[in-house]
């Protein structure tokens, strides 16, 4: 019998679902909205290969994203997913959220 856990918990299910699966575009969009202005520090720690400052500056300077941290966050997450394909898992996102102190931002996104 399963019991609801108190507080914040990140997903933990089978390898074909849960944290070892690839995030959907909808999930990335929701996460981008939630991390918002934290996207630059998040980009510096996300695995498997964090972004460098030049890549972050490039995203920041894109005219179509000017001054919109949520759109900049989504651009960063979309690039991350495109360059790491099968390695760009929900697990990587959750680990980065934990390291950045933002794990509550994942609640109800990756379930």
WOKABEL-V499186 format. One record per backbone hydrogen bond with DSSP energy under -0.5 kcal/mol. CO is the residue of the C=O (numbers start at 1). NH is the residue of the N-H. E is the energy in kcal/mol with one decimal. If there is no record, write none. Layout:
co: (CO | CO)
nh: (NH | NH)
e: (E | E)
This chain:
co: (14 | 17 | 18 | 19 | 21 | 24 | 25 | 26 | 27 | 28 | 29 | 30 | 31 | 32 | 35 | 36 | 38 | 39 | 40 | 42 | 42 | 43 | 52 | 53 | 54 | 55 | 56 | 57 | 58 | 59 | 62 | 63 | 65 | 67 | 68 | 69 | 70 | 71 | 72 | 73 | 74 | 75 | 76 | 77 | 78 | 79 | 80 | 81 | 84 | 85 | 87 | 88 | 89 | 90 | 91 | 92 | 93 | 94 | 95 | 96 | 97 | 97 | 98 | 102 | 103 | 104 | 106 | 106 | 109)
nh: (17 | 21 | 21 | 91 | 90 | 28 | 29 | 30 | 31 | 32 | 33 | 34 | 35 | 36 | 38 | 39 | 42 | 43 | 44 | 45 | 46 | 51 | 56 | 57 | 58 | 59 | 60 | 61 | 62 | 62 | 65 | 66 | 68 | 69 | 72 | 73 | 74 | 75 | 76 | 77 | 78 | 79 | 80 | 81 | 82 | 83 | 84 | 85 | 87 | 88 | 89 | 23 | 93 | 94 | 95 | 96 | 97 | 98 | 99 | 100 | 102 | 103 | 101 | 105 | 106 | 107 | 109 | 110 | 111)
e: (-1.6 | -0.9 | -1.2 | -2.9 | -2.5 | -2.2 | -2.5 | -2.3 | -2.6 | -2.8 | -2.0 | -1.9 | -2.8 | -2.1 | -3.1 | -1.8 | -2.2 | -2.5 | -1.2 | -1.4 | -1.4 | -2.6 | -2.1 | -2.6 | -2.1 | -2.0 | -2.5 | -1.9 | -0.5 | -1.1 | -1.6 | -1.2 | -2.5 | -0.7 | -2.3 | -2.5 | -2.2 | -2.3 | -2.3 | -2.5 | -2.7 | -2.4 | -2.5 | -2.4 | -2.3 | -2.3 | -1.4 | -1.6 | -3.3 | -1.6 | -1.8 | -0.7 | -1.6 | -2.8 | -2.6 | -2.2 | -2.5 | -2.3 | -2.5 | -2.1 | -3.5 | -0.5 | -1.4 | -2.5 | -1.7 | -1.1 | -2.2 | -1.1 | -0.8)
